[in-house]
Amino acid sequence: MSCTGRGGVKWILRQAIWVVLLSGCAVNQKKKIDGPVQPQAAADSQAFRQSAGPLLGHGFVSGNNIQTLVNGDRIFPAMLDAIRHAKRSVNFETYVYTDGDIGKKLAEALAQRAEAGVAVHVILDSQGTSGAGAENLSRMRNAGVVVEKYHTMFWWDVRRYNNRTHRKLLIVDGRIGFIGGVGIADEWEGNAESPAHWRDNHYKVTGPVVAQLQSIFMDNWLKTGGSVLNGPDYFPPLTATGPYQAQAFKGSPQSGDVDVELMYLLAIGAARHSLRIENAYFLPDRMMREALIAAAQRGVKVEILVPGPHIDQKLVRRASQRYWPEFIKAGIKMYEYQPTMVHVKLLIADDMFTSVGSANFDSRSIRLNDEANLNVFDRGFAAQQTRLFEQDKRRSKEVKMDNEGARIMKAPVEQVAGATASQL
């Protein structure tokens, strides 16, 4: 057929767009979960830890310290301080990077360490960091920072267009790691004090699990840069620094990894008493919806906290709301956060198993994006995250349904008091 047939160029463009749209279903997902996951042990048992660890890749390792950083005022100073004190290596990977205040500060900090002789490697998703700014990129590259773009938009393999790296990782000297949901953009600055400043958590990690975080960074570094980064500059001997048992794991659908979906289904299925989920983009697929409803029906207290009127993806919120009537009917409590956009990704099962990181509760995180999460098996850490969850819940409105299934917003009793509570 000639290029002038069927409308010529316009027809070709339409076909190309259609192929790109379909490419989300064309990711080479070699593994598949095709039925309910039935854990053999409760989420707060050692048996669950012993099986979940190997199933998700890395096993749990002891001796870690994990510091919870709440909102940009605490997150960014900690990250910048770690970079500025780097002596041997800095590895950084992010999905969002914009040319604002924090973008300039980070670029300058990375550039200065490279000029001081530190090996600095950066992975930027080509879609999410398209607004990183030419000056920031030039400053880093001219200083010796090795910057790689993940899956550029101009590539012959259209399956890659939808496969983004959504990971947020920073590893300094192979000894200090950062993981969570925070991107490099000005909306994450501040203390969630207004709709212009988002609510989020990030985590500073030391101890043996940092080697697992480093290996996750290397996963995409080998896809983009191709050079093998090894030796003591990246994998030094690591000793115990704290009390927590933890594991880092990755989702990489193009490589066939379905660990994000497996983790969610394992945790939901293993919950016996309580399940708290706080997630920015809550759009579970059929299997996860059925698992959540089954948990509530067997007596688990299931609470789900999502963004309210302040959300950057309005369509996600509307699509998610379709499933709320069946959730609420099953006994699941739904809450919408009111003050600003809540970008937290948090799951707590039975006050023991906690998962934090970049993974959303939607199909993109399960089937398209590369993700990185940190799982912690510890009551003390779970209690810290529960306090944050409860604090956010006090700033939320519970969603209820009338007899016709219409939504009714109801403020919890504690909301007024919680509105002025300090951040933990």
C-alpha positions in Angstrom: 0.0 0.0 0.0 1.4 3.4 -0.9 1.8 6.2 1.6 -1.0 8.1 -0.1 -3.6 5.5 0.5 -6.3 5.7 3.1 -5.7 9.4 3.8 -2.0 9.3 3.3 0.1 10.7 6.1 -2.9 11.2 8.4 -3.7 7.5 8.2 -0.1 6.6 9.0 -0.1 8.9 12.0 -3.3 7.5 13.3 -2.0 4.0 13.0 1.3 5.0 14.8 -0.7 6.5 17.7 -2.8 3.4 18.0 0.3 1.2 18.2 1.7 3.4 20.9 -1.5 3.3 22.9 -1.6 -0.5 22.6 2.1 -0.7 23.6 1.1 -0.6 27.3 -0.2 -4.1 26.8 2.9 -5.2 24.9 5.3 -5.2 27.8 7.2 -8.5 27.9 5.8 -9.7 31.1 7.1 -13.3 31.4 5.7 -14.0 34.9 2.0 -14.0 35.6 -0.2 -14.4 38.7 -3.5 -15.8 37.4 -5.3 -16.5 40.7 -5.7 -15.6 44.3 -2.6 -15.7 46.5 -3.2 -17.8 49.7 -0.4 -17.1 52.2 0.1 -20.0 54.7 0.9 -17.7 57.6 -0.3 -14.4 59.1 1.5 -11.1 58.2 2.9 -10.7 61.7 4.5 -14.2 61.9 8.1 -15.2 61.3 6.8 -17.8 58.8 5.4 -15.0 56.6 8.7 -13.2 56.7 10.6 -16.3 55.8 8.5 -17.0 52.8 7.8 -13.4 51.6 11.4 -12.5 51.5 12.6 -15.1 49.0 9.4 -14.8 47.0 10.1 -11.1 46.4 13.8 -11.6 45.5 16.1 -10.4 48.3 15.5 -12.0 51.7 15.1 -9.9 54.8 18.4 -8.8 56.5 18.8 -7.6 60.0 20.6 -4.7 61.5 19.2 -1.7 59.6 18.3 1.8 60.7 15.5 3.5 58.9 14.7 7.2 59.5 11.3 8.4 58.4 11.5 11.9 56.7 8.2 13.7 56.5 7.7 16.3 53.7 10.2 18.3 51.8 11.4 20.4 54.7 13.0 17.3 56.2 13.5 15.2 53.1 15.6 17.5 50.9 18.0 18.8 53.5 18.8 15.2 54.4 19.4 14.1 50.8 21.5 17.2 50.0 23.6 16.7 53.2 24.3 13.1 52.3 25.4 14.1 48.8 27.6 16.9 50.0 29.5 14.5 52.3 29.9 11.8 49.7 33.5 10.5 49.5 33.5 7.8 46.9 30.2 7.4 44.9 26.7 8.8 44.4 24.0 6.9 42.5 20.7 8.7 41.9 17.6 7.6 40.0 14.3 9.5 39.7 11.1 9.7 37.6 10.4 13.4 38.2 12.9 16.2 37.9 11.9 19.8 37.2 13.9 23.0 36.8 13.0 24.7 40.1 14.5 25.5 43.4 15.2 22.0 44.5 16.2 20.9 41.0 19.0 23.6 40.9 20.2 22.7 44.4 20.4 19.0 43.6 22.2 19.6 40.3 24.7 21.8 42.0 25.4 19.4 44.9 25.9 16.5 42.4 28.2 18.6 40.2 30.3 19.7 43.2 30.9 16.2 44.3 31.9 15.1 40.8 34.3 18.0 40.6 35.8 16.8 43.9 36.5 13.4 42.3 33.5 11.4 43.5 32.0 9.0 41.0 28.4 10.4 40.4 25.9 8.5 38.2 22.4 9.7 37.5 19.4 8.0 35.8 16.6 10.3 34.7 13.4 9.0 33.2 13.2 10.7 29.8 9.5 11.4 30.2 9.2 12.5 33.8 12.4 14.6 33.7 11.8 16.3 30.3 11.6 19.6 32.3 14.8 19.1 34.2 16.3 22.2 32.5 19.2 22.4 30.1 21.3 24.4 32.5 21.0 21.8 35.2 21.9 19.0 32.9 24.9 20.9 31.4 26.1 21.8 34.9 26.1 18.2 35.9 27.6 16.8 32.7 30.3 19.5 32.5 31.3 18.7 36.1 31.7 15.0 35.2 28.4 13.6 36.4 27.4 10.6 34.1 23.7 11.3 33.3 21.7 8.7 31.5 18.1 9.0 30.2 15.9 6.0 30.7 13.9 5.0 27.6 14.1 8.0 25.4 10.9 8.8 23.6 12.6 8.5 20.2 13.2 4.7 19.9 12.2 2.1 17.4 10.7 -0.3 20.1 7.3 1.3 20.9 6.9 -1.1 23.9 9.4 1.1 25.7 7.3 4.3 25.6 5.0 3.1 28.4 7.8 1.5 30.5 9.1 4.3 32.7 11.4 4.2 35.7 9.2 5.4 38.6 11.9 4.6 41.1 13.2 7.2 43.6 16.6 6.0 44.7 19.7 7.7 46.2 22.7 5.7 47.4 25.8 7.5 48.8 29.1 5.7 49.2 27.2 2.4 49.2 26.4 3.0 52.8 23.5 5.5 52.9 20.3 4.9 51.0 17.2 7.0 50.4 13.9 5.6 49.1 10.3 6.7 48.9 7.9 8.6 46.8 9.4 12.1 46.5 10.4 13.6 43.1 12.7 16.5 42.5 10.1 19.3 42.0 9.0 22.3 44.0 5.6 20.9 44.9 7.4 18.5 47.2 9.1 21.4 49.1 7.7 22.8 52.3 5.7 21.0 54.9 2.4 20.2 53.2 1.2 23.5 54.6 -0.9 24.5 51.5 -2.3 22.9 48.3 0.9 24.0 46.6 3.0 21.8 48.8 2.4 18.0 48.7 2.3 15.6 51.6 4.8 12.7 51.2 7.3 10.4 53.1 10.8 9.4 52.2 13.2 7.2 54.1 16.9 7.4 55.0 18.4 3.9 55.3 21.7 2.5 56.7 22.8 -1.1 57.3 23.1 -4.2 55.2 19.9 -3.6 53.2 21.6 -0.6 51.5 23.4 -3.2 49.3 20.0 -4.3 48.1 19.1 -0.7 47.2 22.3 -0.4 45.3 21.6 -3.5 43.3 18.2 -2.1 42.3 19.9 1.0 41.0 22.4 -1.2 39.1 19.4 -3.0 37.4 18.5 0.1 35.4 22.1 1.4 35.2 23.0 -1.6 33.1 20.0 -0.9 30.9 21.0 2.7 30.3 24.8 3.0 30.8 25.9 -0.5 30.3 29.0 -0.2 32.5 29.3 -2.4 35.6 29.8 -0.4 38.8 31.2 -2.7 41.4 33.9 -2.9 44.1 34.1 -1.2 47.5 33.1 2.2 46.2 29.6 0.8 45.6 29.4 -2.3 47.7 31.5 -1.8 50.9 31.3 -4.1 53.9 28.1 -3.1 55.8 27.6 -3.7 59.5 24.5 -3.4 61.7 23.4 0.2 62.4 19.9 -0.4 63.9 17.2 -2.9 64.9 15.1 -3.4 61.8 14.7 -6.4 59.5 14.2 -5.1 56.0 14.4 -6.1 52.3 14.4 -3.9 49.2 12.7 -5.2 46.1 12.0 -4.0 42.6 9.3 -4.2 40.0 10.5 -4.4 36.4 7.7 -5.6 34.2 9.7 -5.4 31.0 12.1 -7.9 32.5 9.3 -10.1 33.7 9.3 -9.1 37.4 5.8 -8.9 39.0 7.0 -8.4 42.5 4.9 -5.3 43.2 1.6 -7.2 42.5 2.9 -10.2 44.4 3.8 -8.1 47.4 0.4 -6.5 47.5 -1.4 -9.8 47.2 0.8 -11.5 49.8 0.3 -8.7 52.3 -3.5 -8.5 51.8 -3.9 -12.2 51.9 -1.8 -12.6 55.0 -3.5 -9.8 57.0 -5.5 -11.2 59.9 -6.3 -8.2 62.0 -5.6 -4.9 60.3 -4.6 -3.5 56.9 -3.8 0.2 56.3 -3.2 1.5 52.8 -2.3 5.1 52.0 -1.7 5.6 48.3 -1.6 8.5 45.9 -3.1 6.6 42.9 -5.4 3.9 44.1 -6.8 2.0 41.2 -6.6 -1.7 42.0 -7.3 -4.3 39.4 -9.9 -7.0 39.8 -7.7 -9.5 41.6 -6.6 -6.9 44.2 -10.1 -5.6 44.6 -11.3 -9.1 45.3 -8.4 -9.7 47.8 -9.3 -6.5 49.7 -13.0 -7.4 49.9 -12.1 -10.9 51.0 -9.9 -9.5 53.8 -12.7 -7.3 55.1 -15.2 -10.2 54.9 -12.9 -12.4 57.1 -12.8 -9.7 59.8 -9.7 -7.7 58.9 -10.1 -4.0 59.6 -9.2 -2.5 56.2 -8.7 1.3 55.9 -7.7 3.0 52.7 -6.6 6.7 52.5 -6.3 8.4 49.1 -6.2 12.0 47.8 -9.3 14.1 48.0 -10.0 17.2 45.9 -6.3 18.1 45.6 -4.9 15.5 43.1 -2.9 16.0 40.0 -4.6 13.1 38.1 -8.3 13.8 38.3 -9.2 10.9 36.0 -7.5 8.4 38.4 -9.7 9.7 41.2 -12.9 9.4 39.2 -12.0 5.9 38.0 -11.1 4.8 41.6 -14.5 6.1 42.9 -16.3 3.5 40.8 -15.2 0.8 43.1 -15.8 2.5 46.4 -19.5 1.4 46.9 -18.5 -2.3 46.8 -15.6 -1.6 49.2 -17.7 0.3 51.7 -20.5 -2.4 51.4 -17.9 -5.0 52.4 -16.8 -3.0 55.4 -13.7 -1.2 54.1 -13.2 2.3 55.3 -12.4 4.9 52.7 -10.8 8.3 53.5 -10.0 11.3 51.3 -7.2 13.6 52.4 -8.3 17.2 52.4 -5.5 19.8 52.9 -3.3 19.1 49.8 -2.2 16.3 47.4 -1.1 13.3 49.4 1.6 11.4 47.5 2.4 8.8 50.1 2.8 5.1 49.2 2.3 3.0 52.4 1.0 -0.4 53.4 0.9 -1.7 57.0 -0.4 -5.3 57.7 -1.1 -6.6 61.2 1.0 -3.8 62.8 4.1 -5.7 61.7 4.7 -5.8 58.0 5.3 -2.4 56.3 6.0 -1.6 52.7 7.1 1.9 51.5 8.6 3.2 48.3 7.6 4.3 44.9 4.9 1.7 43.9 1.4 3.0 43.5 -1.7 0.8 43.9 -2.5 0.7 40.1 -1.8 -1.1 36.9 1.0 1.2 35.9 3.1 0.2 38.9 2.2 -3.5 38.4 2.4 -3.9 34.7 4.3 -0.9 33.2 6.6 1.1 35.4 9.9 0.1 37.1 9.4 0.5 40.9 11.4 0.1 44.1 10.0 -0.5 47.6 11.4 -1.2 51.0 9.7 -3.8 53.2 10.2 -3.8 57.0 9.3 -6.5 59.4 9.2 -4.7 62.8 6.4 -3.7 65.2 8.2 -0.5 66.2 8.6 0.7 62.6 5.0 -0.2 61.8 3.9 1.8 64.9 5.8 4.9 63.5 4.1 4.6 60.2 0.7 3.9 61.8 1.0 7.2 63.7 1.6 9.0 60.4 -1.3 7.2 58.8 -3.6 8.1 61.7 -2.5 11.7 61.6 -3.3 11.9 57.9 -6.6 10.2 58.6 -7.5 13.0 61.0 -7.0 15.4 58.1 -9.3 13.4 55.9 -13.0 12.9 55.4 -14.5 9.4 55.5 -16.6 8.4 52.5 -19.9 6.8 53.2 -22.8 5.8 50.9 -26.5 6.4 51.1 -29.1 3.8 50.3 -28.8 4.6 46.5 -25.0 4.2 46.6 -24.3 8.0 46.3 -21.2 9.2 48.1 -21.6 11.1 51.4 -18.6 12.8 52.9 -18.4 12.6 56.6 -15.6 14.1 58.7 -14.2 12.0 61.5 -14.7 13.2 65.0 -11.0 13.9 65.4 -10.7 16.0 62.3 -11.0 19.5 63.9 -8.4 18.7 66.6 -6.1 17.0 64.1 -6.1 20.0 61.7 -3.6 21.8 63.9 -1.5 18.8 65.0 2.2 19.0 64.2 3.9 16.7 61.7 5.7 13.7 63.2 
